[in-house]
Amino acid sequence: MATSGSTDFNINAAEIIEEAFERCGLELRTGYDARTARRSLNLMLADWANKGINLWKIEKITQTLAQLSSTSSIAEYPIGTITATVGSSTNLSVGETITGGTSGTTASVITKPTSTTLTITVPSGSFTASETITGSSSSASTTISSDPSLVDVQSTIDVLSAVIRRDSTDTEIEKMGRAEYLHIPKKTEQARPNKFFINRQITPTITIWPTPENSTDQIIYYRFIKIEDIDSSVNDANVPFRFLPCLASGLAYYIAIKRKPQMVQMLKAIYDEEFMNASLEDREKVALRFVPSSSYLRVS
């Protein structure tokens, strides 16, 4: 008998839920059954972010750095992109602060991708649709179409590594902790950045130091982002095929907690084994090297 010749097997949320119910010895009967299963599925996917790095959710970001003057530059950037659509960006300056005339909301201009868009830092407050915004140094004004979306940045979980690109050459920069950044005496010092700090808020930011000495250097980093939600039973799960078995077994375990407590231990054991198998496969297969961090080579 001939093989199928296909390698595109996948199952949507409805089929995953049916499989999980069947593993619990249950039948999917009502709309509430499907709704509570989707909720459990999304909670489980959120938990996967705490279990380790999922390689299929790593994204490369390139951000041009911004300096306004020799005494003023942007040190803190959103991890991702916040884009504001405006009437015109022509007379606004990179690096300056924009302020909403109605809301009083402020943000700084990072880049001007087009004549009617700006990439900006995380706004302090919320802009009002059609309000006038004014630049702090240029005194130029324009209108903003609506409050910029923070969804892309809020999907960030962490930054894995980063480099600074200057003249087509990439230089690695070192990750530092909250306390190390706090103890830097002069945070406004301008030079080529060599360190970065991740502030893992609801809207996470990356702070670089020293602050940019020009508006041409770029920071390039890999960020770890959230798995997409299951909003409807017709949605496919945002996971590769190798994670489908543990997705079904994990959901069965979550359902058993609520509906079949006598099966919890058995289903948890299956889930743990299948998750371990998938996570062991979901890794970079490269030669292992141990490189001491420069922070441990200090002589006192």
Beta strands, then each sheet from edge to edge (+ up, - down):
strand 1: 58-64
strand 2: 67-69
strand 3: 72-73
strand 4: 76-78
strand 5: 83-85
strand 6: 97-100
strand 7: 106-114
strand 8: 117-120
strand 9: 132-135
strand 10: 141-143
strand 11: 156-166
strand 12: 169-176
strand 13: 195-199
strand 14: 205-209
strand 15: 218-225
sheet 1: 1+ 15- 11+ 12- 13- 14+ 4-
sheet 2: 2+ 3-
sheet 3: 5+ 8- 7+ 6- 9+ 10-
end
